[in-house]
Structure formats: structure tokens, C-alpha cells
Amino acid sequence: DEDEEDLGLEGAVNRQLEVWLGHRNNGPVKFKERGPGLSPVVTVLENYLKDLPGSVILMKWLDDLICSAQQAFENAKHPVSIECYE
């Protein structure tokens, strides 16, 4: 892929997440959809965090997306319950 050649693997994944979800410079990502259409984001982060476990950029994406999801649920007046599994 051209992005990977120019930016490296981590940069290419970051770029594709920006294209897909938008920039997060001005705060959390604002989801434009809900449901199964967002599931591939989980798969992408899960796979690339296995390949790049020390990636600060991808961990920041994960943290920002969790915050965005919490905010979306709070805005919709739904309680949020997050469990972490190891």
C-alpha cells in the first residue's frame, strides 16, 4: 500500500482510521453511524495492536474511541457499563 510505503505501518493505519472516522484534533470522534458498521474498527485495532503493541498512536485511538462511545451513550441518556477483560 502506498500509505505504508510513505508512512510506515503505524502511520498507514493511523491515516486509514483518520479517513474512516475523521480527525480527532478537536476532541473525541463523533460517530456518524452505529451498529455493526463500526465493528471493523475493533478488528483493525485488535489486529494492529498485536503487531504493534507499543504503539502510542494506536493506543490513543483506542482511548479516544472508548471516550467517544461513552460520550455517545451519555448524550443518548443510556447508562454506560464498561468491563475490561485480560
Buried (B, 14 or more C-beta within 10 A) or exposed (E): EEBBEEBEBBEBBBBBBBEEBEEBEEEBBEBEEEEEEBEEBEEBBEEBBEEBEEBEBBBEBBEBBEBBBEBBBEEEEEEEEEEEEE
